[in-house]
Amino acid sequence: MRKLLASPRPRALGLLAVAACVLTACGGGGSEPDAAAAATTADSAITVTDDLGSVVTLDAPAERIACLTLICVDALKEVGITPVAYREDLALDPRYAGPDAEMRKITGGFGEENVEDIALSEPDLVIGLGGVQDGLRGAVEEVAPMYLVNPATWQDSVEFLRTVGELTARQAEANAAAEAFTAEVEAAAERRSEVTTLSMYGEPGSLGVDSVATPIGSLLAEVSNYPWQAGTDAFATVSVEQIAAVDPNVVFAQAFSSGSDSEPLSDRLASNPLWAGISAAQNDRVAEVDAGVWATGRGTVSLRMVLETVMEELDRN
């Protein structure tokens, strides 16, 4: 007579029961893994307040960042991250993200950027310029959280770099870069010159000045006599008559060119007798500078370039 074998089924069912117990946390603790996961998520959340006072919260450190302003590209360069999207072509310069960086171009006018381009870059954070791109916040936040930055001093630019370190979990890199730049400014300030300087931009009939309430102006005030106050506008308009009244010894000029017109700003002003009479023009102390870096940079990479140019010019005295 054939011997009957014991069925393997009861053992299999027992193993399945044990496995089910492990997966579902037998003993009434089924909610504990979910609670632990929620606690982990809460612990990794990052909350900061942007320059316009809006609270920005990320569930995890940002990895894919779309930059609507160059200070964003600038700060990401300092912490070793390439943006997924950019607006200003200067981002492709080797001093920033570089020509080979894989980034999507964001089209549209300044303050009227194409939100579809932003969405197609699949960001987990968008950084824009306060006072210009505020109106995009509603549409952009359908895609990702938006942080608006609007630095008024070089110290604000340093603090933004630290904030980017916090948002990206690159705090060590951000702090190191921030401290290095601050040390450079302090060293330059120890060599402060008493000559009067001016950072100006535009074209004849439409001139502006970087007041002390801008990153460029506040930086120049650290190393020279910089009497250009903000008034009601940080980027104040200025006339040749006003410049002549102050009579700066050194001028840093940013020509805003269109098309193939690349004539230096000082050459465009040369026929004006008031301009020709100021000390900087008479003594060949008008330095034509990179308008892209000076006008749109705002971050520590850009401000370092500005500081080098300024100190080289001041050292000519």
C-alpha positions as protocol buffer text, in pm:
chain_id: "A"
residue {
  index: 1
  type: MET
  ca { x: 0 y: 0 z: 0 }
}
residue {
  index: 2
  type: ARG
  ca { x: 130 y: 340 z: -96 }
}
residue {
  index: 3
  type: LYS
  ca { x: 242 y: 559 z: 193 }
}
residue {
  index: 4
  type: LEU
  ca { x: 56 y: 889 z: 210 }
}
residue {
  index: 5
  type: LEU
  ca { x: 276 y: 1200 z: 228 }
}
residue {
  index: 6
  type: ALA
  ca { x: 184 y: 1485 z: 453 }
}
residue {
  index: 7
  type: SER
  ca { x: 46 y: 1781 z: 253 }
}
residue {
  index: 8
  type: PRO
  ca { x: 286 y: 2079 z: 230 }
}
residue {
  index: 9
  type: ARG
  ca { x: -6 y: 2321 z: 230 }
}
residue {
  index: 10
  type: PRO
  ca { x: -33 y: 2388 z: 608 }
}
residue {
  index: 11
  type: ARG
  ca { x: 339 y: 2480 z: 621 }
}
residue {
  index: 12
  type: ALA
  ca { x: 307 y: 2708 z: 320 }
}
residue {
  index: 13
  type: LEU
  ca { x: 5 y: 2879 z: 467 }
}
residue {
  index: 14
  type: GLY
  ca { x: 194 y: 2931 z: 790 }
}
residue {
  index: 15
  type: LEU
  ca { x: 485 y: 3099 z: 609 }
}
residue {
  index: 16
  type: LEU
  ca { x: 245 y: 3320 z: 419 }
}
residue {
  index: 17
  type: ALA
  ca { x: 80 y: 3420 z: 743 }
}
residue {
  index: 18
  type: VAL
  ca { x: 414 y: 3516 z: 896 }
}
residue {
  index: 19
  type: ALA
  ca { x: 506 y: 3718 z: 589 }
}
residue {
  index: 20
  type: ALA
  ca { x: 170 y: 3894 z: 596 }
}
residue {
  index: 21
  type: CYS
  ca { x: 220 y: 3970 z: 962 }
}
residue {
  index: 22
  type: VAL
  ca { x: 558 y: 4128 z: 892 }
}
residue {
  index: 23
  type: LEU
  ca { x: 425 y: 4335 z: 604 }
}
residue {
  index: 24
  type: THR
  ca { x: 122 y: 4459 z: 794 }
}
residue {
  index: 25
  type: ALA
  ca { x: 285 y: 4497 z: 1136 }
}
residue {
  index: 26
  type: CYS
  ca { x: 77 y: 4237 z: 1327 }
}
residue {
  index: 27
  type: GLY
  ca { x: -45 y: 4327 z: 1671 }
}
residue {
  index: 28
  type: GLY
  ca { x: -243 y: 4640 z: 1584 }
}
residue {
  index: 29
  type: GLY
  ca { x: 58 y: 4854 z: 1481 }
}
residue {
  index: 30
  type: GLY
  ca { x: -36 y: 4871 z: 1115 }
}
residue {
  index: 31
  type: SER
  ca { x: -22 y: 5251 z: 1113 }
}
residue {
  index: 32
  type: GLU
  ca { x: 329 y: 5280 z: 1253 }
}
residue {
  index: 33
  type: PRO
  ca { x: 525 y: 5247 z: 922 }
}
residue {
  index: 34
  type: ASP
  ca { x: 303 y: 5515 z: 767 }
}
residue {
  index: 35
  type: ALA
  ca { x: 360 y: 5741 z: 1065 }
}
residue {
  index: 36
  type: ALA
  ca { x: 734 y: 5682 z: 1046 }
}
residue {
  index: 37
  type: ALA
  ca { x: 735 y: 5761 z: 675 }
}
residue {
  index: 38
  type: ALA
  ca { x: 540 y: 6079 z: 738 }
}
residue {
  index: 39
  type: ALA
  ca { x: 782 y: 6179 z: 1012 }
}
residue {
  index: 40
  type: THR
  ca { x: 1077 y: 6116 z: 779 }
}
residue {
  index: 41
  type: THR
  ca { x: 918 y: 6332 z: 511 }
}
residue {
  index: 42
  type: ALA
  ca { x: 850 y: 6608 z: 761 }
}
residue {
  index: 43
  type: ASP
  ca { x: 1206 y: 6594 z: 888 }
}
residue {
  index: 44
  type: SER
  ca { x: 1346 y: 6632 z: 534 }
}
residue {
  index: 45
  type: ALA
  ca { x: 1118 y: 6925 z: 442 }
}
residue {
  index: 46
  type: ILE
  ca { x: 1290 y: 7260 z: 386 }
}
residue {
  index: 47
  type: THR
  ca { x: 1114 y: 7590 z: 455 }
}
residue {
  index: 48
  type: VAL
  ca { x: 1256 y: 7933 z: 374 }
}
residue {
  index: 49
  type: THR
  ca { x: 1114 y: 8281 z: 317 }
}
residue {
  index: 50
  type: ASP
  ca { x: 1199 y: 8456 z: -9 }
}
residue {
  index: 51
  type: ASP
  ca { x: 1285 y: 8823 z: -55 }
}
residue {
  index: 52
  type: LEU
  ca { x: 921 y: 8915 z: -114 }
}
residue {
  index: 53
  type: GLY
  ca { x: 811 y: 8753 z: 211 }
}
residue {
  index: 54
  type: SER
  ca { x: 656 y: 8438 z: 63 }
}
residue {
  index: 55
  type: VAL
  ca { x: 717 y: 8110 z: 242 }
}
residue {
  index: 56
  type: VAL
  ca { x: 866 y: 7843 z: 15 }
}
residue {
  index: 57
  type: THR
  ca { x: 852 y: 7480 z: 127 }
}
residue {
  index: 58
  type: LEU
  ca { x: 1021 y: 7183 z: -38 }
}
residue {
  index: 59
  type: ASP
  ca { x: 953 y: 6821 z: 59 }
}
residue {
  index: 60
  type: ALA
  ca { x: 1317 y: 6737 z: -13 }
}
residue {
  index: 61
  type: PRO
  ca { x: 1632 y: 6920 z: -128 }
}
residue {
  index: 62
  type: ALA
  ca { x: 1596 y: 7069 z: -476 }
}
residue {
  index: 63
  type: GLU
  ca { x: 1785 y: 6890 z: -751 }
}
residue {
  index: 64
  type: ARG
  ca { x: 1622 y: 7028 z: -1068 }
}
residue {
  index: 65
  type: ILE
  ca { x: 1619 y: 7408 z: -1061 }
}
residue {
  index: 66
  type: ALA
  ca { x: 1494 y: 7640 z: -1335 }
}
residue {
  index: 67
  type: CYS
  ca { x: 1665 y: 7981 z: -1332 }
}
residue {
  index: 68
  type: LEU
  ca { x: 1475 y: 8287 z: -1454 }
}
residue {
  index: 69
  type: THR
  ca { x: 1755 y: 8515 z: -1333 }
}
residue {
  index: 70
  type: LEU
  ca { x: 2133 y: 8493 z: -1357 }
}
residue {
  index: 71
  type: ILE
  ca { x: 2191 y: 8518 z: -982 }
}
residue {
  index: 72
  type: CYS
  ca { x: 2032 y: 8173 z: -966 }
}
residue {
  index: 73
  type: VAL
  ca { x: 2280 y: 8030 z: -1219 }
}
residue {
  index: 74
  type: ASP
  ca { x: 2556 y: 8214 z: -1033 }
}
residue {
  index: 75
  type: ALA
  ca { x: 2469 y: 8064 z: -692 }
}
residue {
  index: 76
  type: LEU
  ca { x: 2424 y: 7715 z: -837 }
}
residue {
  index: 77
  type: LYS
  ca { x: 2771 y: 7743 z: -991 }
}
residue {
  index: 78
  type: GLU
  ca { x: 2908 y: 7805 z: -642 }
}
residue {
  index: 79
  type: VAL
  ca { x: 2751 y: 7486 z: -503 }
}
residue {
  index: 80
  type: GLY
  ca { x: 2827 y: 7267 z: -804 }
}
residue {
  index: 81
  type: ILE
  ca { x: 2481 y: 7233 z: -962 }
}
residue {
  index: 82
  type: THR
  ca { x: 2378 y: 7293 z: -1324 }
}
residue {
  index: 83
  type: PRO
  ca { x: 2026 y: 7439 z: -1373 }
}
residue {
  index: 84
  type: VAL
  ca { x: 1777 y: 7247 z: -1582 }
}
residue {
  index: 85
  type: ALA
  ca { x: 1662 y: 7571 z: -1749 }
}
residue {
  index: 86
  type: TYR
  ca { x: 1792 y: 7926 z: -1798 }
}
residue {
  index: 87
  type: ARG
  ca { x: 1675 y: 8260 z: -1933 }
}
residue {
  index: 88
  type: GLU
  ca { x: 1985 y: 8479 z: -1989 }
}
residue {
  index: 89
  type: ASP
  ca { x: 2232 y: 8361 z: -2252 }
}
residue {
  index: 90
  type: LEU
  ca { x: 2517 y: 8456 z: -2020 }
}
residue {
  index: 91
  type: ALA
  ca { x: 2439 y: 8129 z: -1840 }
}
residue {
  index: 92
  type: LEU
  ca { x: 2618 y: 7954 z: -2130 }
}
residue {
  index: 93
  type: ASP
  ca { x: 2939 y: 8143 z: -2058 }
}
residue {
  index: 94
  type: PRO
  ca { x: 3218 y: 7916 z: -1923 }
}
residue {
  index: 95
  type: ARG
  ca { x: 3231 y: 8131 z: -1610 }
}
residue {
  index: 96
  type: TYR
  ca { x: 2877 y: 8015 z: -1527 }
}
residue {
  index: 97
  type: ALA
  ca { x: 2708 y: 7691 z: -1639 }
}
residue {
  index: 98
  type: GLY
  ca { x: 2907 y: 7672 z: -1964 }
}
residue {
  index: 99
  type: PRO
  ca { x: 2826 y: 7610 z: -2332 }
}
residue {
  index: 100
  type: ASP
  ca { x: 2796 y: 7231 z: -2295 }
}
residue {
  index: 101
  type: ALA
  ca { x: 2552 y: 7234 z: -2005 }
}
residue {
  index: 102
  type: GLU
  ca { x: 2228 y: 7046 z: -2069 }
}
residue {
  index: 103
  type: MET
  ca { x: 1972 y: 7316 z: -1999 }
}
residue {
  index: 104
  type: ARG
  ca { x: 1645 y: 7419 z: -2157 }
}
residue {
  index: 105
  type: LYS
  ca { x: 1617 y: 7775 z: -2286 }
}
residue {
  index: 106
  type: ILE
  ca { x: 1325 y: 7968 z: -2135 }
}
residue {
  index: 107
  type: THR
  ca { x: 1172 y: 8199 z: -2395 }
}
residue {
  index: 108
  type: GLY
  ca { x: 955 y: 8506 z: -2357 }
}
residue {
  index: 109
  type: GLY
  ca { x: 1003 y: 8866 z: -2251 }
}
residue {
  index: 110
  type: PHE
  ca { x: 1161 y: 8972 z: -1922 }
}
residue {
  index: 111
  type: GLY
  ca { x: 887 y: 8918 z: -1666 }
}
residue {
  index: 112
  type: GLU
  ca { x: 672 y: 8744 z: -1928 }
}
residue {
  index: 113
  type: GLU
  ca { x: 861 y: 8416 z: -1955 }
}
residue {
  index: 114
  type: ASN
  ca { x: 699 y: 8116 z: -2121 }
}
residue {
  index: 115
  type: VAL
  ca { x: 569 y: 7898 z: -1837 }
}
residue {
  index: 116
  type: GLU
  ca { x: 544 y: 7601 z: -2075 }
}
residue {
  index: 117
  type: ASP
  ca { x: 923 y: 7613 z: -2120 }
}
residue {
  index: 118
  type: ILE
  ca { x: 958 y: 7609 z: -1744 }
}
residue {
  index: 119
  type: ALA
  ca { x: 721 y: 7314 z: -1710 }
}
residue {
  index: 120
  type: LEU
  ca { x: 898 y: 7115 z: -1983 }
}
residue {
  index: 121
  type: SER
  ca { x: 1223 y: 7138 z: -1785 }
}
residue {
  index: 122
  type: GLU
  ca { x: 1048 y: 6947 z: -1502 }
}
residue {
  index: 123
  type: PRO
  ca { x: 1190 y: 7153 z: -1215 }
}
residue {
  index: 124
  type: ASP
  ca { x: 1137 y: 7091 z: -847 }
}
residue {
  index: 125
  type: LEU
  ca { x: 1218 y: 7460 z: -779 }
}
residue {
  index: 126
  type: VAL
  ca { x: 1202 y: 7780 z: -986 }
}
residue {
  index: 127
  type: ILE
  ca { x: 1405 y: 8089 z: -891 }
}
residue {
  index: 128
  type: GLY
  ca { x: 1311 y: 8428 z: -1031 }
}
residue {
  index: 129
  type: LEU
  ca { x: 1386 y: 8797 z: -977 }
}
residue {
  index: 130
  type: GLY
  ca { x: 1168 y: 8990 z: -736 }
}
residue {
  index: 131
  type: GLY
  ca { x: 1014 y: 9306 z: -874 }
}
residue {
  index: 132
  type: VAL
  ca { x: 1019 y: 9163 z: -1226 }
}
residue {
  index: 133
  type: GLN
  ca { x: 880 y: 8809 z: -1229 }
}
residue {
  index: 134
  type: ASP
  ca { x: 634 y: 8840 z: -940 }
}
residue {
  index: 135
  type: GLY
  ca { x: 337 y: 8811 z: -1174 }
}
residue {
  index: 136
  type: LEU
  ca { x: 445 y: 8464 z: -1284 }
}
residue {
  index: 137
  type: ARG
  ca { x: 419 y: 8311 z: -938 }
}
residue {
  index: 138
  type: GLY
  ca { x: 62 y: 8182 z: -971 }
}
residue {
  index: 139
  type: ALA
  ca { x: 125 y: 8005 z: -1302 }
}
residue {
  index: 140
  type: VAL
  ca { x: 471 y: 7881 z: -1208 }
}
residue {
  index: 141
  type: GLU
  ca { x: 355 y: 7732 z: -879 }
}
residue {
  index: 142
  type: GLU
  ca { x: 124 y: 7505 z: -1077 }
}
residue {
  index: 143
  type: VAL
  ca { x: 453 y: 7347 z: -1187 }
}
residue {
  index: 144
  type: ALA
  ca { x: 688 y: 7386 z: -888 }
}
residue {
  index: 145
  type: PRO
  ca { x: 753 y: 7611 z: -586 }
}
residue {
  index: 146
  type: MET
  ca { x: 890 y: 7955 z: -678 }
}
residue {
  index: 147
  type: TYR
  ca { x: 1151 y: 8156 z: -487 }
}
residue {
  index: 148
  type: LEU
  ca { x: 1191 y: 8526 z: -574 }
}
residue {
  index: 149
  type: VAL
  ca { x: 1527 y: 8688 z: -495 }
}
residue {
  index: 150
  type: ASN
  ca { x: 1592 y: 9063 z: -492 }
}
residue {
  index: 151
  type: PRO
  ca { x: 1928 y: 9154 z: -336 }
}
residue {
  index: 152
  type: ALA
  ca { x: 1987 y: 9517 z: -239 }
}
residue {
  index: 153
  type: THR
  ca { x: 2349 y: 9474 z: -124 }
}
residue {
  index: 154
  type: TRP
  ca { x: 2641 y: 9242 z: -181 }
}
residue {
  index: 155
  type: GLN
  ca { x: 2571 y: 9099 z: 164 }
}
residue {
  index: 156
  type: ASP
  ca { x: 2221 y: 9005 z: 44 }
}
residue {
  index: 157
  type: SER
  ca { x: 2382 y: 8818 z: -245 }
}
residue {
  index: 158
  type: VAL
  ca { x: 2597 y: 8625 z: 2 }
}
residue {
  index: 159
  type: GLU
  ca { x: 2291 y: 8538 z: 210 }
}
residue {
  index: 160
  type: PHE
  ca { x: 2108 y: 8419 z: -102 }
}
residue {
  index: 161
  type: LEU
  ca { x: 2400 y: 8187 z: -173 }
}
residue {
  index: 162
  type: ARG
  ca { x: 2363 y: 8042 z: 177 }
}
residue {
  index: 163
  type: THR
  ca { x: 1989 y: 7999 z: 117 }
}
residue {
  index: 164
  type: VAL
  ca { x: 2057 y: 7811 z: -206 }
}
residue {
  index: 165
  type: GLY
  ca { x: 2287 y: 7586 z: -5 }
}
residue {
  index: 166
  type: GLU
  ca { x: 1998 y: 7516 z: 231 }
}
residue {
  index: 167
  type: LEU
  ca { x: 1749 y: 7454 z: -51 }
}
residue {
  index: 168
  type: THR
  ca { x: 1982 y: 7208 z: -224 }
}
residue {
  index: 169
  type: ALA
  ca { x: 2143 y: 7040 z: 79 }
}
residue {
  index: 170
  type: ARG
  ca { x: 2476 y: 7188 z: -33 }
}
residue {
  index: 171
  type: GLN
  ca { x: 2521 y: 7400 z: 279 }
}
residue {
  index: 172
  type: ALA
  ca { x: 2891 y: 7319 z: 322 }
}
residue {
  index: 173
  type: GLU
  ca { x: 2971 y: 7427 z: -34 }
}
residue {
  index: 174
  type: ALA
  ca { x: 2758 y: 7741 z: -4 }
}
residue {
  index: 175
  type: ASN
  ca { x: 2911 y: 7842 z: 329 }
}
residue {
  index: 176
  type: ALA
  ca { x: 3264 y: 7791 z: 199 }
}
residue {
  index: 177
  type: ALA
  ca { x: 3197 y: 8005 z: -109 }
}
residue {
  index: 178
  type: ALA
  ca { x: 3019 y: 8271 z: 97 }
}
residue {
  index: 179
  type: GLU
  ca { x: 3301 y: 8296 z: 348 }
}
residue {
  index: 180
  type: ALA
  ca { x: 3565 y: 8306 z: 75 }
}
residue {
  index: 181
  type: PHE
  ca { x: 3394 y: 8592 z: -106 }
}
residue {
  index: 182
  type: THR
  ca { x: 3332 y: 8784 z: 216 }
}
residue {
  index: 183
  type: ALA
  ca { x: 3702 y: 8753 z: 299 }
}
residue {
  index: 184
  type: GLU
  ca { x: 3791 y: 8893 z: -45 }
}
residue {
  index: 185
  type: VAL
  ca { x: 3568 y: 9195 z: 9 }
}
residue {
  index: 186
  type: GLU
  ca { x: 3711 y: 9256 z: 355 }
}
residue {
  index: 187
  type: ALA
  ca { x: 4066 y: 9236 z: 220 }
}
residue {
  index: 188
  type: ALA
  ca { x: 3979 y: 9483 z: -59 }
}
residue {
  index: 189
  type: ALA
  ca { x: 3812 y: 9716 z: 192 }
}
residue {
  index: 190
  type: GLU
  ca { x: 4138 y: 9734 z: 386 }
}
residue {
  index: 191
  type: ARG
  ca { x: 4290 y: 9892 z: 73 }
}
residue {
  index: 192
  type: ARG
  ca { x: 4000 y: 10136 z: 38 }
}
residue {
  index: 193
  type: SER
  ca { x: 4064 y: 10430 z: -193 }
}
residue {
  index: 194
  type: GLU
  ca { x: 3922 y: 10778 z: -132 }
}
residue {
  index: 195
  type: VAL
  ca { x: 3869 y: 10842 z: -503 }
}
residue {
  index: 196
  type: THR
  ca { x: 3510 y: 10898 z: -611 }
}
residue {
  index: 197
  type: THR
  ca { x: 3372 y: 10625 z: -836 }
}
residue {
  index: 198
  type: LEU
  ca { x: 3058 y: 10572 z: -1041 }
}
residue {
  index: 199
  type: SER
  ca { x: 2899 y: 10264 z: -1197 }
}
residue {
  index: 200
  type: MET
  ca { x: 2669 y: 10378 z: -1477 }
}
residue {
  index: 201
  type: TYR
  ca { x: 2485 y: 10214 z: -1764 }
}
residue {
  index: 202
  type: GLY
  ca { x: 2257 y: 10281 z: -2059 }
}
residue {
  index: 203
  type: GLU
  ca { x: 2300 y: 10521 z: -2347 }
}
residue {
  index: 204
  type: PRO
  ca { x: 2301 y: 10901 z: -2394 }
}
residue {
  index: 205
  type: GLY
  ca { x: 1965 y: 11040 z: -2293 }
}
residue {
  index: 206
  type: SER
  ca { x: 1885 y: 10733 z: -2084 }
}
residue {
  index: 207
  type: LEU
  ca { x: 2155 y: 10685 z: -1822 }
}
residue {
  index: 208
  type: GLY
  ca { x: 2128 y: 10497 z: -1496 }
}
residue {
  index: 209
  type: VAL
  ca { x: 2345 y: 10450 z: -1191 }
}
residue {
  index: 210
  type: ASP
  ca { x: 2395 y: 10153 z: -959 }
}
residue {
  index: 211
  type: SER
  ca { x: 2306 y: 10321 z: -629 }
}
residue {
  index: 212
  type: VAL
  ca { x: 2434 y: 10208 z: -290 }
}
residue {
  index: 213
  type: ALA
  ca { x: 2111 y: 10006 z: -263 }
}
residue {
  index: 214
  type: THR
  ca { x: 2232 y: 9759 z: -528 }
}
residue {
  index: 215
  type: PRO
  ca { x: 2489 y: 9480 z: -502 }
}
residue {
  index: 216
  type: ILE
  ca { x: 2728 y: 9664 z: -737 }
}
residue {
  index: 217
  type: GLY
  ca { x: 2690 y: 10003 z: -567 }
}
residue {
  index: 218
  type: SER
  ca { x: 2724 y: 9863 z: -216 }
}
residue {
  index: 219
  type: LEU
  ca { x: 3038 y: 9676 z: -323 }
}
residue {
  index: 220
  type: LEU
  ca { x: 3192 y: 9993 z: -468 }
}
residue {
  index: 221
  type: ALA
  ca { x: 3108 y: 10175 z: -146 }
}
residue {
  index: 222
  type: GLU
  ca { x: 3326 y: 9925 z: 44 }
}
residue {
  index: 223
  type: VAL
  ca { x: 3638 y: 10011 z: -155 }
}
residue {
  index: 224
  type: SER
  ca { x: 3592 y: 10373 z: -267 }
}
residue {
  index: 225
  type: ASN
  ca { x: 3399 y: 10695 z: -212 }
}
residue {
  index: 226
  type: TYR
  ca { x: 3061 y: 10614 z: -365 }
}
residue {
  index: 227
  type: PRO
  ca { x: 2810 y: 10897 z: -307 }
}
residue {
  index: 228
  type: TRP
  ca { x: 2527 y: 10767 z: -526 }
}
residue {
  index: 229
  type: GLN
  ca { x: 2221 y: 10728 z: -305 }
}
residue {
  index: 230
  type: ALA
  ca { x: 1910 y: 10535 z: -404 }
}
residue {
  index: 231
  type: GLY
  ca { x: 1631 y: 10784 z: -351 }
}
residue {
  index: 232
  type: THR
  ca { x: 1305 y: 10617 z: -458 }
}
residue {
  index: 233
  type: ASP
  ca { x: 1476 y: 10383 z: -707 }
}
residue {
  index: 234
  type: ALA
  ca { x: 1773 y: 10157 z: -638 }
}
residue {
  index: 235
  type: PHE
  ca { x: 1866 y: 10178 z: -1005 }
}
residue {
  index: 236
  type: ALA
  ca { x: 1835 y: 10555 z: -1027 }
}
residue {
  index: 237
  type: THR
  ca { x: 1830 y: 10756 z: -1346 }
}
residue {
  index: 238
  type: VAL
  ca { x: 2106 y: 11012 z: -1377 }
}
residue {
  index: 239
  type: SER
  ca { x: 2184 y: 11301 z: -1611 }
}
residue {
  index: 240
  type: VAL
  ca { x: 2523 y: 11408 z: -1741 }
}
residue {
  index: 241
  type: GLU
  ca { x: 2469 y: 11731 z: -1545 }
}
residue {
  index: 242
  type: GLN
  ca { x: 2436 y: 11532 z: -1221 }
}
residue {
  index: 243
  type: ILE
  ca { x: 2746 y: 11331 z: -1299 }
}
residue {
  index: 244
  type: ALA
  ca { x: 2942 y: 11647 z: -1373 }
}
residue {
  index: 245
  type: ALA
  ca { x: 2829 y: 11801 z: -1044 }
}
residue {
  index: 246
  type: VAL
  ca { x: 2979 y: 11509 z: -849 }
}
residue {
  index: 247
  type: ASP
  ca { x: 3282 y: 11487 z: -1081 }
}
residue {
  index: 248
  type: PRO
  ca { x: 3383 y: 11120 z: -1029 }
}
residue {
  index: 249
  type: ASN
  ca { x: 3750 y: 11028 z: -1062 }
}
residue {
  index: 250
  type: VAL
  ca { x: 3677 y: 10680 z: -1199 }
}
residue {
  index: 251
  type: VAL
  ca { x: 3373 y: 10565 z: -1398 }
}
residue {
  index: 252
  type: PHE
  ca { x: 3273 y: 10208 z: -1477 }
}
residue {
  index: 253
  type: ALA
  ca { x: 3052 y: 10225 z: -1786 }
}
residue {
  index: 254
  type: GLN
  ca { x: 2815 y: 9958 z: -1913 }
}
residue {
  index: 255
  type: ALA
  ca { x: 2697 y: 10014 z: -2269 }
}
residue {
  index: 256
  type: PHE
  ca { x: 2358 y: 9863 z: -2348 }
}
residue {
  index: 257
  type: SER
  ca { x: 2393 y: 9769 z: -2714 }
}
residue {
  index: 258
  type: SER
  ca { x: 2146 y: 9637 z: -2966 }
}
residue {
  index: 259
  type: GLY
  ca { x: 2229 y: 9447 z: -3281 }
}
residue {
  index: 260
  type: SER
  ca { x: 2578 y: 9521 z: -3410 }
}
residue {
  index: 261
  type: ASP
  ca { x: 2605 y: 9851 z: -3222 }
}
residue {
  index: 262
  type: SER
  ca { x: 2892 y: 9797 z: -2978 }
}
residue {
  index: 263
  type: GLU
  ca { x: 3021 y: 10153 z: -2946 }
}
residue {
  index: 264
  type: PRO
  ca { x: 3151 y: 10217 z: -2593 }
}
residue {
  index: 265
  type: LEU
  ca { x: 2930 y: 10435 z: -2376 }
}
residue {
  index: 266
  type: SER
  ca { x: 3212 y: 10683 z: -2317 }
}
residue {
  index: 267
  type: ASP
  ca { x: 3251 y: 10731 z: -2693 }
}
residue {
  index: 268
  type: ARG
  ca { x: 2879 y: 10797 z: -2727 }
}
residue {
  index: 269
  type: LEU
  ca { x: 2906 y: 11066 z: -2461 }
}
residue {
  index: 270
  type: ALA
  ca { x: 3231 y: 11219 z: -2588 }
}
residue {
  index: 271
  type: SER
  ca { x: 3063 y: 11500 z: -2780 }
}
residue {
  index: 272
  type: ASN
  ca { x: 2890 y: 11627 z: -2466 }
}
residue {
  index: 273
  type: PRO
  ca { x: 3106 y: 11910 z: -2323 }
}
residue {
  index: 274
  type: LEU
  ca { x: 2989 y: 11841 z: -1967 }
}
residue {
  index: 275
  type: TRP
  ca { x: 3098 y: 11479 z: -1997 }
}
residue {
  index: 276
  type: ALA
  ca { x: 3431 y: 11577 z: -2148 }
}
residue {
  index: 277
  type: GLY
  ca { x: 3494 y: 11802 z: -1850 }
}
residue {
  index: 278
  type: ILE
  ca { x: 3461 y: 11542 z: -1572 }
}
residue {
  index: 279
  type: SER
  ca { x: 3782 y: 11415 z: -1414 }
}
residue {
  index: 280
  type: ALA
  ca { x: 3734 y: 11053 z: -1522 }
}
residue {
  index: 281
  type: ALA
  ca { x: 3696 y: 11150 z: -1888 }
}
residue {
  index: 282
  type: GLN
  ca { x: 3986 y: 11396 z: -1880 }
}
residue {
  index: 283
  type: ASN
  ca { x: 4223 y: 11146 z: -1717 }
}
residue {
  index: 284
  type: ASP
  ca { x: 4124 y: 10841 z: -1920 }
}
residue {
  index: 285
  type: ARG
  ca { x: 3967 y: 10674 z: -1618 }
}
residue {
  index: 286
  type: VAL
  ca { x: 3644 y: 10556 z: -1781 }
}
residue {
  index: 287
  type: ALA
  ca { x: 3654 y: 10176 z: -1779 }
}
residue {
  index: 288
  type: GLU
  ca { x: 3415 y: 10002 z: -2017 }
}
residue {
  index: 289
  type: VAL
  ca { x: 3297 y: 9685 z: -1839 }
}
residue {
  index: 290
  type: ASP
  ca { x: 3101 y: 9371 z: -1926 }
}
residue {
  index: 291
  type: ALA
  ca { x: 2739 y: 9486 z: -1913 }
}
residue {
  index: 292
  type: GLY
  ca { x: 2606 y: 9132 z: -1881 }
}
residue {
  index: 293
  type: VAL
  ca { x: 2807 y: 9054 z: -1569 }
}
residue {
  index: 294
  type: TRP
  ca { x: 2759 y: 9396 z: -1409 }
}
residue {
  index: 295
  type: ALA
  ca { x: 2393 y: 9441 z: -1496 }
}
residue {
  index: 296
  type: THR
  ca { x: 2249 y: 9091 z: -1449 }
}
residue {
  index: 297
  type: GLY
  ca { x: 2504 y: 8894 z: -1243 }
}
residue {
  index: 298
  type: ARG
  ca { x: 2422 y: 9000 z: -885 }
}
residue {
  index: 299
  type: GLY
  ca { x: 2568 y: 8678 z: -739 }
}
residue {
  index: 300
  type: THR
  ca { x: 2905 y: 8612 z: -582 }
}
residue {
  index: 301
  type: VAL
  ca { x: 3064 y: 8471 z: -899 }
}
residue {
  index: 302
  type: SER
  ca { x: 2972 y: 8791 z: -1083 }
}
residue {
  index: 303
  type: LEU
  ca { x: 3058 y: 9022 z: -794 }
}
residue {
  index: 304
  type: ARG
  ca { x: 3402 y: 8863 z: -768 }
}
residue {
  index: 305
  type: MET
  ca { x: 3465 y: 8959 z: -1132 }
}
residue {
  index: 306
  type: VAL
  ca { x: 3339 y: 9310 z: -1060 }
}
residue {
  index: 307
  type: LEU
  ca { x: 3565 y: 9342 z: -755 }
}
residue {
  index: 308
  type: GLU
  ca { x: 3871 y: 9230 z: -953 }
}
residue {
  index: 309
  type: THR
  ca { x: 3801 y: 9489 z: -1224 }
}
residue {
  index: 310
  type: VAL
  ca { x: 3740 y: 9764 z: -970 }
}
residue {
  index: 311
  type: MET
  ca { x: 4054 y: 9693 z: -768 }
}
residue {
  index: 312
  type: GLU
  ca { x: 4272 y: 9678 z: -1081 }
}
residue {
  index: 313
  type: GLU
  ca { x: 4143 y: 10021 z: -1181 }
}
residue {
  index: 314
  type: LEU
  ca { x: 4179 y: 10170 z: -835 }
}
residue {
  index: 315
  type: ASP
  ca { x: 4533 y: 10036 z: -807 }
}
residue {
  index: 316
  type: ARG
  ca { x: 4628 y: 10260 z: -1100 }
}
residue {
  index: 317
  type: ASN
  ca { x: 4632 y: 10558 z: -861 }
}
